[in-house]
Amino acid sequence: MNKTLVAAILVLVVGVGTFGQGDPFQGLNGPVAKVEKWSYKTEEKFGDIVEVWDAHTVNMYDVDQNSIESIHYTKTGSINERYVRTFDGSGRMVQIDEYNWLSNLESKTVVTYEGNVQISRDYDGAGDLESAYDTELDANGNIIRMTIYDVDSGDVSSVAENTYTSDGEPLSARMYDDKGELFGSFDYRYDVEGMDYINTLVAYLLGSVFMRYERGTVLVEIDEYGNWTEERSYEHKERFGKIEWVLTNIYRREITYR
């Protein structure tokens, strides 16, 4: 198994970065200028749920609702990393610059376009190519196919294919290795089991299931524009001999409008 495929499986294991699909309700409505987000993990102590600070980010948007800058903070409140995005006159992203806490360039992503295909190349701070992938978009800008390449040989190392609901929300994702064999899948279900949505991850190794993970999400608070300001995430876990939904993460957003 090549290094790229191993890395892709590790992404699946933590349940994020699903080749362009993620939180179905992450999008924003209205004249958004800034979004500040706090993430907390939960622990149970003396029978009560305790929130433990996990992450703090700030995203800035231009008048066209493009995310032009993202800042990730440390627990002490200092900047950990910063992403600056550049867009062309058509509103298409053409570059992402990542800076570390010292404001040194850590990486650069250069994006070009051929029709509905987005061609992305990631470079490290020294200018060496780190990763290469092409992203095919549908008419609504949703990612329907992503092809990842081995940077040394230029050969295809993995492919992901996404589907969406009629409302444009994520429905499924399938990940295939360089031989066309399925190694991971995501499936989304909406308004079930008291959750706003449930996403199920299945990871495969040598043709057999080696991991299954299910997460449910509830939108707790929504503002006047329809954007959530508090979201809670649950995992299916065994407790006292039975499987139940257990609160694992809490997310809060403060949204500033123009």
C-alpha positions as CSV (number, residue, x, y, z in Angstrom):
1,M,0.0,0.0,0.0
2,N,1.5,3.3,-1.0
3,K,2.1,6.3,1.3
4,T,-0.7,8.4,-0.3
5,L,-3.3,5.6,0.3
6,V,-2.1,5.2,3.9
7,A,-2.5,8.9,4.4
8,A,-6.0,8.8,2.9
9,I,-7.0,5.9,5.2
10,L,-5.8,7.9,8.2
11,V,-8.0,10.8,7.1
12,L,-10.9,8.4,7.0
13,V,-10.1,7.1,10.5
14,V,-10.4,10.6,12.1
15,G,-13.6,11.2,10.1
16,V,-12.7,14.5,8.4
17,G,-11.6,15.7,5.1
18,T,-14.0,13.6,3.1
19,F,-12.7,14.8,-0.3
20,G,-14.7,18.0,-0.3
21,Q,-17.7,16.7,1.7
22,G,-18.1,17.6,5.3
23,D,-20.6,19.2,7.6
24,P,-23.7,19.7,5.4
25,F,-24.7,22.8,7.3
26,Q,-21.3,24.5,7.2
27,G,-22.3,26.9,4.5
28,L,-23.3,30.4,5.3
29,N,-26.3,32.6,4.4
30,G,-26.5,36.4,4.4
31,P,-23.8,39.2,4.2
32,V,-21.2,37.4,6.3
33,A,-18.0,39.4,7.2
34,K,-16.5,37.2,9.8
35,V,-17.1,33.8,11.6
36,E,-15.4,33.0,14.9
37,K,-15.6,29.4,15.9
38,W,-14.8,27.6,19.2
39,S,-14.6,23.8,19.4
40,Y,-14.8,21.8,22.6
41,K,-14.4,18.1,23.3
42,T,-16.5,16.7,26.2
43,E,-15.6,14.6,29.2
44,E,-17.8,13.1,31.9
45,K,-16.7,14.0,35.4
46,F,-18.7,13.0,38.5
47,G,-21.7,12.3,36.2
48,D,-21.7,15.7,34.5
49,I,-20.5,16.7,31.0
50,V,-17.5,19.0,31.1
51,E,-16.4,21.0,28.0
52,V,-12.7,21.0,27.2
53,W,-11.3,23.6,24.9
54,D,-10.1,22.1,21.6
55,A,-9.8,24.7,18.9
56,H,-10.4,28.4,18.0
57,T,-10.6,29.7,14.5
58,V,-11.5,32.9,12.8
59,N,-12.6,33.2,9.1
60,M,-12.8,36.5,7.2
61,Y,-15.0,36.9,4.1
62,D,-15.0,39.5,1.3
63,V,-18.2,41.1,-0.1
64,D,-18.6,38.2,-2.5
65,Q,-18.7,35.7,0.4
66,N,-15.3,34.3,-0.4
67,S,-13.3,33.0,2.5
68,I,-10.2,35.2,2.1
69,E,-8.4,34.5,5.4
70,S,-8.5,31.9,8.2
71,I,-6.6,32.1,11.4
72,H,-6.1,29.1,13.8
73,Y,-5.2,30.0,17.4
74,T,-3.4,28.1,20.1
75,K,-4.9,27.5,23.6
76,T,-2.9,30.6,24.8
77,G,-4.6,32.8,22.3
78,S,-1.6,33.3,20.0
79,I,-1.7,32.6,16.2
80,N,-0.8,29.0,15.3
81,E,-1.3,29.2,11.6
82,R,-2.9,31.5,9.0
83,Y,-4.3,30.8,5.5
84,V,-4.7,33.6,2.9
85,R,-6.7,32.8,-0.2
86,T,-6.7,34.7,-3.5
87,F,-9.6,34.7,-5.9
88,D,-9.8,35.8,-9.6
89,G,-12.4,38.1,-11.1
90,S,-14.8,35.3,-11.5
91,G,-14.7,34.4,-7.8
92,R,-12.6,31.3,-8.4
93,M,-9.9,30.5,-5.8
94,V,-6.5,30.5,-7.5
95,Q,-4.1,30.4,-4.5
96,I,-3.8,29.5,-0.8
97,D,-0.8,30.6,1.2
98,E,-0.2,29.0,4.6
99,Y,1.9,30.9,7.2
100,N,3.1,29.7,10.6
101,W,3.1,31.5,13.9
102,L,6.2,33.4,12.8
103,S,4.5,34.6,9.6
104,N,6.9,32.4,7.6
105,L,5.4,30.8,4.4
106,E,4.8,27.1,5.2
107,S,3.0,26.0,2.0
108,K,1.4,27.3,-1.2
109,T,-1.4,25.8,-3.2
110,V,-1.7,27.0,-6.8
111,V,-5.1,26.4,-8.5
112,T,-5.8,26.5,-12.2
113,Y,-8.9,25.5,-14.2
114,E,-9.8,23.6,-17.3
115,G,-13.5,23.8,-17.8
116,N,-15.2,22.4,-14.7
117,V,-11.9,20.8,-13.5
118,Q,-10.0,22.5,-10.7
119,I,-6.2,21.6,-10.9
120,S,-4.5,22.0,-7.5
121,R,-0.8,21.7,-6.7
122,D,0.5,22.0,-3.2
123,Y,4.1,23.2,-2.5
124,D,6.1,23.4,0.7
125,G,7.8,26.7,1.8
126,A,10.9,25.9,-0.3
127,G,8.8,25.5,-3.4
128,D,8.9,21.7,-3.7
129,L,5.8,19.9,-4.9
130,E,4.1,18.0,-2.0
131,S,0.8,16.9,-3.5
132,A,-1.2,17.1,-6.7
133,Y,-4.9,16.6,-7.3
134,D,-7.6,17.4,-9.8
135,T,-11.2,18.2,-8.7
136,E,-14.2,17.9,-11.0
137,L,-17.1,20.2,-10.1
138,D,-20.8,20.1,-11.0
139,A,-22.8,23.1,-12.2
140,N,-23.4,24.1,-8.5
141,G,-19.8,24.0,-7.6
142,N,-20.0,20.7,-5.7
143,I,-17.1,18.3,-5.9
144,I,-18.2,15.2,-7.8
145,R,-14.8,13.6,-8.4
146,M,-11.3,14.1,-7.1
147,T,-8.2,12.4,-8.5
148,I,-5.1,12.3,-6.4
149,Y,-1.7,11.7,-8.0
150,D,1.6,10.4,-6.9
151,V,4.0,13.4,-7.1
152,D,7.0,11.2,-8.0
153,S,5.5,9.2,-10.8
154,G,2.5,11.3,-11.8
155,D,0.3,8.2,-11.7
156,V,-3.1,8.2,-10.1
157,S,-2.9,7.1,-6.5
158,S,-6.6,7.4,-5.5
159,V,-9.9,8.6,-6.7
160,A,-13.0,9.8,-4.8
161,E,-16.5,10.2,-6.2
162,N,-19.2,12.2,-4.4
163,T,-23.0,12.4,-4.7
164,Y,-25.5,14.9,-3.4
165,T,-29.2,15.3,-2.5
166,S,-31.5,17.3,-4.7
167,D,-30.9,20.2,-2.3
168,G,-27.1,19.9,-2.8
169,E,-26.3,18.4,0.5
170,P,-23.7,15.6,0.8
171,L,-25.2,12.1,0.2
172,S,-22.3,9.7,-0.3
173,A,-18.5,9.5,-1.0
174,R,-16.6,6.6,-2.3
175,M,-12.8,6.4,-2.2
176,Y,-10.8,4.0,-4.5
177,D,-7.1,3.2,-4.6
178,D,-4.9,3.1,-7.7
179,K,-6.3,-0.4,-8.6
180,G,-9.9,0.8,-8.5
181,E,-10.6,-1.0,-5.2
182,L,-12.8,0.6,-2.6
183,F,-11.0,1.6,0.5
184,G,-13.4,4.0,2.2
185,S,-17.0,5.3,2.1
186,F,-19.1,8.0,3.7
187,D,-22.9,8.0,3.7
188,Y,-25.2,10.7,5.0
189,R,-28.7,10.4,6.4
190,Y,-30.9,13.4,7.4
191,D,-33.5,13.9,10.1
192,V,-33.2,10.4,11.7
193,E,-32.8,9.2,15.3
194,G,-33.3,12.7,16.6
195,M,-30.3,14.0,14.6
196,D,-30.2,16.6,11.9
197,Y,-27.9,14.3,10.1
198,I,-25.9,11.1,10.6
199,N,-22.8,10.3,8.7
200,T,-21.4,6.8,8.6
201,L,-17.8,6.0,7.7
202,V,-16.6,2.5,6.6
203,A,-13.0,1.9,5.9
204,Y,-11.7,-1.2,4.1
205,L,-8.4,-3.0,4.1
206,L,-7.6,-5.8,1.6
207,G,-11.3,-6.0,0.6
208,S,-12.6,-6.4,4.2
209,V,-14.2,-3.9,6.6
210,F,-11.7,-3.0,9.3
211,M,-13.4,0.0,10.8
212,R,-16.9,1.5,11.0
213,Y,-17.7,4.8,12.6
214,E,-20.9,6.7,13.0
215,R,-21.5,10.3,14.0
216,G,-24.7,12.2,14.6
217,T,-25.0,16.0,14.6
218,V,-27.7,18.3,16.1
219,L,-28.1,22.0,15.3
220,V,-28.9,23.5,18.7
221,E,-29.1,27.2,17.9
222,I,-29.7,28.9,14.6
223,D,-29.7,32.7,13.9
224,E,-32.0,34.8,11.9
225,Y,-30.2,34.1,8.7
226,G,-30.5,30.3,9.1
227,N,-26.9,29.8,10.1
228,W,-26.2,27.6,13.1
229,T,-24.4,29.2,16.1
230,E,-24.2,26.0,18.2
231,E,-23.8,22.5,16.9
232,R,-23.4,19.2,18.9
233,S,-21.8,16.0,17.7
234,Y,-22.5,12.6,19.0
235,E,-20.8,9.2,18.5
236,H,-22.3,5.7,18.8
237,K,-20.6,4.1,21.7
238,E,-21.1,1.2,24.0
239,R,-22.0,2.2,27.6
240,F,-23.1,-0.2,30.3
241,G,-23.7,-3.0,27.8
242,K,-25.7,-1.1,25.2
243,I,-25.0,1.1,22.2
244,E,-26.1,4.7,22.6
245,W,-25.4,8.2,21.3
246,V,-22.8,9.9,23.4
247,L,-22.0,13.7,23.2
248,T,-18.4,14.1,22.1
249,N,-18.0,17.6,20.7
250,I,-19.6,21.0,20.9
251,Y,-19.1,23.8,18.4
252,R,-20.1,27.4,18.7
253,R,-20.0,30.2,16.1
254,E,-20.2,34.0,16.4
255,I,-21.1,35.4,13.0
256,T,-20.5,39.0,12.2
257,Y,-22.6,40.4,9.3
258,R,-22.0,43.5,7.1
